Amino acid sequence: MNTEIRNLPHFIIEVLSVLMLLCSFLPLLAYGSLEGAQVPIHFDAAGNPDSFEDRQVLIYLPILSLFLFAVLTFAEKRPKHINIPIKLTENGRDFLYANGWKFMRELKLCCMFMTAYISYWTYAVALGKAASMPVWGIIVAIAAMLLVMARATYLVYNWN
């Protein structure tokens, strides 16, 4: 199946995903200014850092972002490999194969937003510009992922 960018909204989603991926790498540009700084590696439910390491942990989140981007791009290019837990009708299967790339592209944007958000706030706390990470960004990203998955599931199961 050919999964090129098919319309303007999904072109914008793809561009935003790439920009969010690049944003997760921005803290690495100031890696040298964090010599001896304590970088948070875990935040509690209120957004307060509760575990710290040295600056080398800033490398891991952009690598994770790149890995997620690659896996979700692979899934976007091969919608027949998306796992659906029930047997689909022929129409549902055709719908999934034709539109699974949209689901993966939207999910990729949510994941890239969350990793860029976490990268930024980890860096801001490490520099001392913020005391904690606001949790609203994580809540928005998770809610968006759940909405994307619920919409895709509804469409696949109710397609006639």
MDTraj code that builds the backbone (N, CA, C; nanometers):
import mdtraj as md
import numpy as np

residues = "MET ASN THR GLU ILE ARG ASN LEU PRO HIS PHE ILE ILE GLU VAL LEU SER VAL LEU MET LEU LEU CYS SER PHE LEU PRO LEU LEU ALA TYR GLY SER LEU GLU GLY ALA GLN VAL PRO ILE HIS PHE ASP ALA ALA GLY ASN PRO ASP SER PHE GLU ASP ARG GLN VAL LEU ILE TYR LEU PRO ILE LEU SER LEU PHE LEU PHE ALA VAL LEU THR PHE ALA GLU LYS ARG PRO LYS HIS ILE ASN ILE PRO ILE LYS LEU THR GLU ASN GLY ARG ASP PHE LEU TYR ALA ASN GLY TRP LYS PHE MET ARG GLU LEU LYS LEU CYS CYS MET PHE MET THR ALA TYR ILE SER TYR TRP THR TYR ALA VAL ALA LEU GLY LYS ALA ALA SER MET PRO VAL TRP GLY ILE ILE VAL ALA ILE ALA ALA MET LEU LEU VAL MET ALA ARG ALA THR TYR LEU VAL TYR ASN TRP ASN".split()
xyz = np.array([
    [0.0835, -0.1179, 0.0000],
    [0.0000, 0.0000, 0.0000],
    [0.0877, 0.1239, 0.0000],
    [0.0534, 0.2199, -0.0773],
    [0.1276, 0.3435, -0.0862],
    [0.0783, 0.4390, 0.0221],
    [0.1662, 0.4804, 0.1144],
    [0.1245, 0.5636, 0.2269],
    [0.1877, 0.7020, 0.2210],
    [0.1967, 0.7592, 0.1041],
    [0.2508, 0.8937, 0.0954],
    [0.1553, 0.9920, 0.1623],
    [0.2006, 1.1122, 0.1808],
    [0.1172, 1.2149, 0.2432],
    [0.0033, 1.2457, 0.1476],
    [-0.1189, 1.2231, 0.1931],
    [-0.2330, 1.2245, 0.1027],
    [-0.3159, 1.3512, 0.1072],
    [-0.3071, 1.4260, 0.2167],
    [-0.3836, 1.5490, 0.2237],
    [-0.3151, 1.6458, 0.3182],
    [-0.3603, 1.7693, 0.3174],
    [-0.2953, 1.8743, 0.3946],
    [-0.2955, 1.8497, 0.5450],
    [-0.4073, 1.8080, 0.6078],
    [-0.3999, 1.7863, 0.7529],
    [-0.2961, 1.6808, 0.7935],
    [-0.2836, 1.5755, 0.7164],
    [-0.1857, 1.4734, 0.7530],
    [-0.0439, 1.5142, 0.7148],
    [-0.0300, 1.6023, 0.6186],
    [0.1011, 1.6610, 0.5908],
    [0.1446, 1.7468, 0.7090],
    [0.0518, 1.8260, 0.7627],
    [0.0820, 1.9109, 0.8785],
    [0.1154, 1.8244, 0.9994],
    [0.0417, 1.7152, 1.0193],
    [0.0698, 1.6239, 1.1308],
    [0.2108, 1.5663, 1.1181],
    [0.2492, 1.5286, 0.9976],
    [0.3834, 1.4717, 0.9770],
    [0.4916, 1.5765, 1.0014],
    [0.4709, 1.6972, 0.9549],
    [0.5691, 1.8045, 0.9769],
    [0.5811, 1.8343, 1.1262],
    [0.4683, 1.8408, 1.1971],
    [0.4722, 1.8656, 1.3408],
    [0.5428, 1.7523, 1.4155],
    [0.5238, 1.6293, 1.3702],
    [0.5929, 1.5162, 1.4330],
    [0.7439, 1.5284, 1.4183],
    [0.7885, 1.5668, 1.3002],
    [0.9322, 1.5836, 1.2776],
    [0.9853, 1.7003, 1.3611],
    [0.9093, 1.8090, 1.3699],
    [0.9526, 1.9233, 1.4519],
    [0.9607, 1.8867, 1.5993],
    [0.8646, 1.8088, 1.6482],
    [0.8684, 1.7639, 1.7876],
    [0.9875, 1.6708, 1.8119],
    [1.0183, 1.5870, 1.7136],
    [1.1358, 1.5014, 1.7254],
    [1.2620, 1.5864, 1.7364],
    [1.2725, 1.6872, 1.6525],
    [1.3888, 1.7762, 1.6581],
    [1.3946, 1.8534, 1.7897],
    [1.2790, 1.8922, 1.8412],
    [1.2750, 1.9642, 1.9692],
    [1.3248, 1.8773, 2.0846],
    [1.3051, 1.7491, 2.0761],
    [1.3548, 1.6624, 2.1839],
    [1.5074, 1.6552, 2.1850],
    [1.5709, 1.6932, 2.0729],
    [1.7168, 1.6965, 2.0660],
    [1.7757, 1.8308, 2.1088],
    [1.6938, 1.9352, 2.1242],
    [1.7447, 2.0681, 2.1577],
    [1.8227, 2.0749, 2.2888],
    [1.7813, 2.0054, 2.3952],
    [1.8627, 2.0124, 2.5178],
    [2.0067, 1.9637, 2.4991],
    [2.0314, 1.8822, 2.3992],
    [2.1678, 1.8354, 2.3762],
    [2.2599, 1.9468, 2.3268],
    [2.2013, 2.0534, 2.2713],
    [2.2835, 2.1650, 2.2247],
    [2.3519, 2.2368, 2.3406],
    [2.2916, 2.2329, 2.4574],
    [2.3492, 2.2980, 2.5752],
    [2.4067, 2.1954, 2.6717],
    [2.4452, 2.0822, 2.6203],
    [2.4984, 1.9743, 2.7026],
    [2.6200, 2.0195, 2.7824],
    [2.7049, 2.1008, 2.7214],
    [2.8265, 2.1476, 2.7880],
    [2.7999, 2.2392, 2.9055],
    [2.6896, 2.3120, 2.9030],
    [2.6599, 2.4039, 3.0137],
    [2.6059, 2.3331, 3.1370],
    [2.5844, 2.2043, 3.1272],
    [2.5306, 2.1282, 3.2401],
    [2.6368, 2.0486, 3.3141],
    [2.7612, 2.0892, 3.3021],
    [2.8702, 2.0199, 3.3705],
    [2.8472, 2.0255, 3.5216],
    [2.8343, 1.9087, 3.5825],
    [2.8142, 1.9010, 3.7273],
    [2.6711, 1.9237, 3.7731],
    [2.5801, 1.9514, 3.6801],
    [2.4405, 1.9755, 3.7178],
    [2.3703, 1.8440, 3.7479],
    [2.2737, 1.8515, 3.8364],
    [2.1915, 1.7353, 3.8680],
    [2.0709, 1.7361, 3.7748],
    [2.0608, 1.6342, 3.6893],
    [1.9529, 1.6238, 3.5916],
    [1.8470, 1.5278, 3.6461],
    [1.7206, 1.5713, 3.6519],
    [1.6175, 1.4800, 3.7026],
    [1.5931, 1.3643, 3.6055],
    [1.5795, 1.2457, 3.6609],
    [1.5493, 1.1296, 3.5771],
    [1.4102, 1.0751, 3.6044],
    [1.3448, 1.1273, 3.7078],
    [1.2092, 1.0837, 3.7390],
    [1.1347, 1.1978, 3.8062],
    [1.0081, 1.2103, 3.7695],
    [0.9202, 1.3101, 3.8302],
    [0.8048, 1.2366, 3.8970],
    [0.7601, 1.2878, 4.0120],
    [0.6448, 1.2250, 4.0775],
    [0.5154, 1.2722, 4.0114],
    [0.4018, 1.2305, 4.0650],
    [0.2720, 1.2622, 4.0035],
    [0.2414, 1.4119, 4.0045],
    [0.3039, 1.4867, 4.0934],
    [0.2831, 1.6310, 4.0980],
    [0.3810, 1.7061, 4.0082],
    [0.4740, 1.6365, 3.9474],
    [0.5712, 1.6990, 3.8583],
    [0.7007, 1.7376, 3.9260],
    [0.7172, 1.7039, 4.0530],
    [0.8402, 1.7367, 4.1256],
    [0.9454, 1.6291, 4.1000],
    [1.0692, 1.6707, 4.0740],
    [1.1742, 1.5698, 4.0517],
    [1.2061, 1.4972, 4.1818],
    [1.2188, 1.3650, 4.1737],
    [1.2496, 1.2891, 4.2947],
    [1.3701, 1.1966, 4.2780],
    [1.4358, 1.2043, 4.1640],
    [1.5555, 1.1242, 4.1426],
    [1.6447, 1.1992, 4.0428],
    [1.7732, 1.2021, 4.0709],
    [1.8666, 1.2786, 3.9887],
    [1.9848, 1.1929, 3.9460],
    [2.0444, 1.2301, 3.8341],
    [2.1670, 1.1682, 3.7835],
    [2.2545, 1.2796, 3.7259],
    [2.3668, 1.2412, 3.6659],
    [2.4503, 1.3407, 3.6008],
    [2.3952, 1.3722, 3.4617],
    [2.4588, 1.4618, 3.3905],
    [2.4057, 1.5138, 3.2642],
    [2.3983, 1.4118, 3.1515],
    [2.4617, 1.2980, 3.1628],
    [2.4619, 1.1994, 3.0548],
    [2.3237, 1.1405, 3.0290],
    [2.2330, 1.1506, 3.1257],
    [2.0990, 1.0954, 3.1052],
    [2.0182, 1.1775, 3.0048],
    [2.0625, 1.2998, 2.9749],
    [1.9935, 1.3811, 2.8738],
    [2.0020, 1.3190, 2.7351],
    [2.0943, 1.2296, 2.7139],
    [2.1111, 1.1647, 2.5844],
    [2.0014, 1.0602, 2.5607],
    [1.9511, 0.9995, 2.6679],
    [1.8591, 0.8868, 2.6533],
    [1.7223, 0.9241, 2.5973],
    [1.6675, 1.0369, 2.6398],
    [1.5334, 1.0720, 2.5933],
    [1.5284, 1.1028, 2.4429],
    [1.6226, 1.1765, 2.3859],
    [1.6210, 1.1932, 2.2401],
    [1.6395, 1.0616, 2.1641],
    [1.7188, 0.9714, 2.2197],
    [1.7343, 0.8409, 2.1555],
    [1.6026, 0.7643, 2.1605],
    [1.5329, 0.7719, 2.2731],
    [1.4014, 0.7090, 2.2847],
    [1.3032, 0.7717, 2.1858],
    [1.3079, 0.9028, 2.1711],
    [1.2211, 0.9713, 2.0748],
    [1.2475, 0.9232, 1.9329],
    [1.3738, 0.9126, 1.8984],
    [1.4101, 0.8663, 1.7650],
    [1.3646, 0.7222, 1.7422],
    [1.3786, 0.6377, 1.8433],
    [1.3333, 0.4987, 1.8334],
    [1.1814, 0.4928, 1.8136],
    [1.1060, 0.5687, 1.8946],
    [0.9606, 0.5719, 1.8802],
    [0.9195, 0.6226, 1.7422],
    [0.9863, 0.7262, 1.6956],
    [0.9560, 0.7809, 1.5637],
    [0.9782, 0.6749, 1.4557],
    [1.0890, 0.6029, 1.4652],
    [1.1201, 0.5000, 1.3647],
    [1.0185, 0.3861, 1.3689],
    [0.9838, 0.3396, 1.4879],
    [0.8888, 0.2281, 1.5000],
    [0.7509, 0.2689, 1.4490],
    [0.7044, 0.3873, 1.4869],
    [0.5725, 0.4317, 1.4428],
    [0.5707, 0.4647, 1.2935],
    [0.6819, 0.5101, 1.2382],
    [0.6893, 0.5318, 1.0938],
    [0.6856, 0.3979, 1.0209],
    [0.7545, 0.2978, 1.0752],
    [0.7490, 0.1634, 1.0173],
    [0.6057, 0.1108, 1.0198],
    [0.5368, 0.1272, 1.1320],
    [0.3980, 0.0809, 1.1433],
    [0.3063, 0.1583, 1.0490],
    [0.3376, 0.2846, 1.0283],
    [0.2587, 0.3666, 0.9361],
    [0.2726, 0.3163, 0.7925],
    [0.3896, 0.2701, 0.7582],
    [0.4146, 0.2219, 0.6223],
    [0.3600, 0.0812, 0.5986],
    [0.3341, 0.0075, 0.7066],
    [0.2844, -0.1298, 0.6958],
    [0.1606, -0.1488, 0.7828],
    [0.0457, -0.0938, 0.7401],
    [-0.0752, -0.1034, 0.8236],
    [-0.1292, -0.2458, 0.8372],
    [-0.0844, -0.3381, 0.7544],
    [-0.1318, -0.4765, 0.7677],
    [-0.0720, -0.5449, 0.8901],
    [0.0293, -0.4850, 0.9510],
    [0.0922, -0.5430, 1.0686],
    [0.0358, -0.4868, 1.1988],
    [-0.0664, -0.4024, 1.1917],
    [-0.1293, -0.3490, 1.3125],
    [-0.2123, -0.4596, 1.3757],
    [-0.1932, -0.4810, 1.5038],
    [-0.2611, -0.5900, 1.5738],
    [-0.3990, -0.5452, 1.6211],
    [-0.5023, -0.6148, 1.5765],
    [-0.6388, -0.5922, 1.6215],
    [-0.6817, -0.7187, 1.6956],
    [-0.7320, -0.7071, 1.8198],
    [-0.7553, -0.8265, 1.9026],
    [-0.8768, -0.9110, 1.8657],
    [-0.9594, -0.8690, 1.7715],
    [-1.0737, -0.9520, 1.7331],
    [-1.0699, -0.9745, 1.5825],
    [-1.1479, -1.0726, 1.5382],
    [-1.1574, -1.0955, 1.3941],
    [-1.2414, -0.9845, 1.3323],
    [-1.1914, -0.9325, 1.2235],
    [-1.2615, -0.8248, 1.1550],
    [-1.3390, -0.8800, 1.0363],
    [-1.4450, -0.8092, 1.0004],
    [-1.5142, -0.8434, 0.8773],
    [-1.4252, -0.8030, 0.7613],
    [-1.4598, -0.8443, 0.6435],
    [-1.3810, -0.8082, 0.5262],
    [-1.3772, -0.6565, 0.5076],
    [-1.4909, -0.5917, 0.5295],
    [-1.4954, -0.4458, 0.5161],
    [-1.4103, -0.3784, 0.6234],
    [-1.4156, -0.4292, 0.7468],
    [-1.3347, -0.3723, 0.8540],
    [-1.1864, -0.3877, 0.8266],
    [-1.1470, -0.5029, 0.7728],
    [-1.0070, -0.5274, 0.7402],
    [-0.9613, -0.4332, 0.6290],
    [-1.0447, -0.4170, 0.5267],
    [-1.0094, -0.3248, 0.4182],
    [-0.9986, -0.1816, 0.4693],
    [-1.0893, -0.1441, 0.5584],
    [-1.0854, -0.0094, 0.6152],
    [-0.9569, 0.0110, 0.6949],
    [-0.9192, -0.0885, 0.7764],
    [-0.7968, -0.0781, 0.8546],
    [-0.6753, -0.0669, 0.7639],
    [-0.6689, -0.1486, 0.6608],
    [-0.5536, -0.1440, 0.5711],
    [-0.5462, -0.0108, 0.4972],
    [-0.6610, 0.0447, 0.4635],
    [-0.6626, 0.1710, 0.3900],
    [-0.6363, 0.2912, 0.4798],
    [-0.6715, 0.2826, 0.6092],
    [-0.6638, 0.3998, 0.6959],
    [-0.5755, 0.3820, 0.8187],
    [-0.5096, 0.2681, 0.8320],
    [-0.4231, 0.2451, 0.9471],
    [-0.3077, 0.3426, 0.9533],
    [-0.2616, 0.3884, 0.8388],
    [-0.1507, 0.4842, 0.8363],
    [-0.1904, 0.6148, 0.9035],
    [-0.3182, 0.6542, 0.8930],
    [-0.3627, 0.7782, 0.9579],
    [-0.3539, 0.7648, 1.1094],
    [-0.3985, 0.6515, 1.1597],
    [-0.3928, 0.6256, 1.3032],
    [-0.2492, 0.6323, 1.3541],
    [-0.1568, 0.5665, 1.2847],
    [-0.0176, 0.5654, 1.3282],
    [0.0450, 0.7045, 1.3205],
    [0.0088, 0.7816, 1.2208],
    [0.0629, 0.9164, 1.2073],
    [0.0141, 1.0060, 1.3211],
    [-0.1130, 0.9921, 1.3582],
    [-0.1674, 1.0723, 1.4682],
    [-0.1077, 1.0282, 1.6021],
    [-0.0904, 0.8991, 1.6205],
    [-0.0296, 0.8479, 1.7428],
    [0.1166, 0.8922, 1.7531],
    [0.1845, 0.8969, 1.6402],
    [0.3237, 0.9415, 1.6385],
    [0.3342, 1.0876, 1.6829],
    [0.2415, 1.1712, 1.6406],
    [0.2430, 1.3114, 1.6827],
    [0.2256, 1.3220, 1.8343],
    [0.1357, 1.2448, 1.8910],
    [0.1143, 1.2470, 2.0369],
    [0.2412, 1.2041, 2.1109],
    [0.3050, 1.0986, 2.0641],
    [0.4273, 1.0496, 2.1284],
    [0.5410, 1.1504, 2.1165],
    [0.5540, 1.2127, 2.0011],
    [0.6611, 1.3093, 1.9824],
    [0.6384, 1.4346, 2.0675],
    [0.5113, 1.4751, 2.0830],
    [0.4814, 1.5877, 2.1713],
    [0.5224, 1.5551, 2.3145],
    [0.4879, 1.4343, 2.3599],
    [0.5182, 1.3978, 2.4983],
    [0.6687, 1.3901, 2.5223],
    [0.7445, 1.3331, 2.4311],
    [0.8888, 1.3243, 2.4525],
    [0.9553, 1.4614, 2.4443],
    [0.9084, 1.5484, 2.3548],
    [0.9636, 1.6839, 2.3483],
    [0.9306, 1.7617, 2.4756],
    [0.8104, 1.7445, 2.5259],
    [0.7685, 1.8115, 2.6490],
    [0.8540, 1.7667, 2.7677],
    [0.8734, 1.6367, 2.7804],
    [0.9543, 1.5847, 2.8907],
    [1.0998, 1.6291, 2.8765],
    [1.1533, 1.6285, 2.7533],
    [1.2913, 1.6737, 2.7313],
    [1.3094, 1.8189, 2.7733],
    [1.2143, 1.9027, 2.7328],
    [1.2255, 2.0455, 2.7666],
    [1.2235, 2.0663, 2.9181],
    [1.1286, 2.0056, 2.9869],
    [1.1165, 2.0295, 3.1305],
    [1.2287, 1.9628, 3.2091],
    [1.2810, 1.8536, 3.1617],
    [1.3978, 1.7940, 3.2272],
    [1.5159, 1.8888, 3.2185],
    [1.5340, 1.9478, 3.1023],
    [1.6420, 2.0439, 3.0814],
    [1.6199, 2.1701, 3.1646],
    [1.4955, 2.2187, 3.1690],
    [1.4664, 2.3408, 3.2456],
    [1.4904, 2.3201, 3.3943],
    [1.4544, 2.2044, 3.4465],
    [1.4791, 2.1758, 3.5880],
    [1.6286, 2.1603, 3.6129],
    [1.7000, 2.0975, 3.5211],
    [1.8447, 2.0795, 3.5370],
    [1.9167, 2.2139, 3.5392],
    [1.8698, 2.3101, 3.4595],
    [1.9322, 2.4428, 3.4584],
    [1.8923, 2.5279, 3.5776],
    [1.7881, 2.4885, 3.6474],
    [1.7401, 2.5672, 3.7593],
    [1.6382, 2.6723, 3.7203],
    [1.5908, 2.6700, 3.5958],
    [1.4912, 2.7668, 3.5503],
    [1.3503, 2.7291, 3.5945],
    [1.3333, 2.6045, 3.6380],
    [1.2043, 2.5584, 3.6877],
    [1.2297, 2.4629, 3.8038],
    [1.1366, 2.4617, 3.8973],
    [1.1517, 2.3718, 4.0116],
    [1.0857, 2.2375, 3.9858],
    [0.9864, 2.2360, 3.8971],
    [0.9147, 2.1119, 3.8689],
    [0.8601, 2.1158, 3.7266],
    [0.8086, 2.0032, 3.6830],
    [0.7489, 1.9932, 3.5501],
    [0.5968, 2.0021, 3.5640],
    [0.5328, 2.0940, 3.4922],
    [0.3864, 2.0965, 3.4958],
    [0.3314, 1.9683, 3.4334],
    [0.2369, 1.9063, 3.5005],
    [0.1869, 1.7773, 3.4537],
    [0.0785, 1.7906, 3.3477],
    [0.0324, 1.9109, 3.3194],
    [-0.0751, 1.9266, 3.2210],
    [-0.0323, 1.8759, 3.0837],
    [0.0928, 1.8902, 3.0460],
    [0.1386, 1.8452, 2.9143],
    [0.1317, 1.6946, 2.8998],
    [0.1688, 1.6233, 3.0056],
    [0.1619, 1.4776, 3.0035],
    [0.0155, 1.4335, 2.9977],
    [-0.0700, 1.5007, 3.0736],
    [-0.2126, 1.4673, 3.0739],
    [-0.2731, 1.4906, 2.9361],
    [-0.2384, 1.6021, 2.8723],
    [-0.2887, 1.6317, 2.7374],
    [-0.2404, 1.5261, 2.6379],
    [-0.1133, 1.4890, 2.6445],
    [-0.0588, 1.3905, 2.5507],
    [-0.1248, 1.2534, 2.5689],
    [-0.1413, 1.2103, 2.6925],
    [-0.2038, 1.0799, 2.7167],
    [-0.3501, 1.0822, 2.6767],
    [-0.4210, 1.1920, 2.7065],
    [-0.5617, 1.2029, 2.6663],
    [-0.5747, 1.2008, 2.5140],
    [-0.4841, 1.2690, 2.4454],
    [-0.4874, 1.2685, 2.2988],
    [-0.4618, 1.1286, 2.2439],
    [-0.3659, 1.0564, 2.3033],
    [-0.3398, 0.9186, 2.2594],
    [-0.4625, 0.8304, 2.2795],
    [-0.5272, 0.8431, 2.3947],
    [-0.6473, 0.7634, 2.4211],
    [-0.7597, 0.7977, 2.3242],
    [-0.7764, 0.9259, 2.2929],
    [-0.8797, 0.9657, 2.1972],
    [-0.8507, 0.9122, 2.0570],
    [-0.7253, 0.9191, 2.0150],
    [-0.6873, 0.8673, 1.8835],
    [-0.7128, 0.7168, 1.8771],
    [-0.6756, 0.6456, 1.9820],
    [-0.6964, 0.5009, 1.9827],
    [-0.8449, 0.4652, 1.9893],
    [-0.9217, 0.5393, 2.0688],
    [-1.0658, 0.5112, 2.0788],
    [-1.1359, 0.5382, 1.9460],
    [-1.0987, 0.6478, 1.8797],
    [-1.1599, 0.6796, 1.7504],
    [-1.1250, 0.5743, 1.6459],
    [-0.9995, 0.5332, 1.6421],
    [-0.9578, 0.4319, 1.5449],
    [-1.0265, 0.2983, 1.5728],
    [-1.0372, 0.2611, 1.7000],
    [-1.1039, 0.1362, 1.7362],
    [-1.2512, 0.1407, 1.6989],
    [-1.3157, 0.2512, 1.7281],
    [-1.4571, 0.2664, 1.6929],
    [-1.4778, 0.2545, 1.5419],
    [-1.3931, 0.3223, 1.4651],
    [-1.4082, 0.3189, 1.3193],
    [-1.3846, 0.1791, 1.2620],
    [-1.2853, 0.1084, 1.3154],
    [-1.2549, -0.0252, 1.2645],
    [-1.3681, -0.1228, 1.2975],
    [-1.4173, -0.1172, 1.4210],
    [-1.5211, -0.2126, 1.4639],
    [-1.6590, -0.1826, 1.4058],
    [-1.6851, -0.0585, 1.3709],
    [-1.8182, -0.0212, 1.3236],
    [-1.8216, 0.0103, 1.1754],
    [-1.7181, -0.0251, 1.1037],
    [-1.7163, -0.0004, 0.9601],
    [-1.7948, -0.1096, 0.8895],
    [-1.8915, -0.0721, 0.8089],
    [-1.9739, -0.1725, 0.7368],
    [-1.9518, -0.1604, 0.5883],
])
top = md.Topology()
chain = top.add_chain()
for i, resn in enumerate(residues, 1):
    res = top.add_residue(resn, chain, resSeq=i)
    for name in ("N", "CA", "C"):
        top.add_atom(name, md.element.get_by_symbol(name[0]), res)
traj = md.Trajectory(xyz[None], top)
